[in-house]
């Protein structure tokens, strides 16, 4: 591959860069899931969709950080 001239560069990318890309790919899915689960409950308390989303977005970021840690942990065993 022209993008990775040697196998070590590819392994470094797979261990460090790919988990971040996977987390960003999962971001809309996690956000929609949390919105469908938490927005009705939060909107009932606050009567504001904007305030509900201001709670959901940081929770989404925290879940994505957990995903990055999980993907990196799994990557240690796959890309030796």
N, C-alpha and C positions, 0 to 999 in steps of 0.2 A: 504494500500500500504506500502511496506517495505521502500520506499524512503522517505515518509513523515509519521512519526509515529503519529502525531496528526494533527488536522484540522487547527490549527493556523500556523504551519510551512508551510503547503500547501498554505494558504492564503498569507503569506509573500512572498513565491516564486512566486505565480501568480501575485502579485502586482509589484515585483521588478525584478525578473529574466526573466519571460516570455516575457515582451516587448523587452528586449535585444535580446533574441533568435529569436523572430519574425522579428526584424530589420535585423539581420544577414541572416535570411532566404530570406528576400526580397532584399538583397544586389545585387546578380547577376541580378535579374530582373530589378532593378532600373538602374544598370550600363549599361545593354544592351539597355534599353530604351533611356537613355541619350546619349549613343554612337550612336544609330541610328538616333537620332534627331540632336545632336550637332556636331558630328564628320565631316559630310560633310561640314557644314558651317565653322567650325574651320580649317579644312584641306584646304579649299579654301583660307583662309587668310594666313595660315602659311606654307602650303605645307609639313607639317610634321605630321604624325599620332601620333608619340610619344609626341609631344607638345600638340596636341589636347587631348590626354589621360591624360596628366598632368593637364589639366584644368577640364576634366570630372570627374576624381577620387575625387578631393576635393568637387566638387558639389554633387557627390554621397554620400559622407560622411555627408555633411550637410543635405541632404534629409533624410538619415537614422536617424540622430539625431532628425529631426522633427517627423519621424515615431515613435521613442521611446517616445517622449513627447505625441503624440496622443494616442499610445497604453496604456501609463500609465494613461492618462486622462480617457480613456474609462474603464480601469481596476478599477478605483475608484468606478464606478457605478455598475460594474458587480460583483466583488468579495467583497462584503460587509462584 
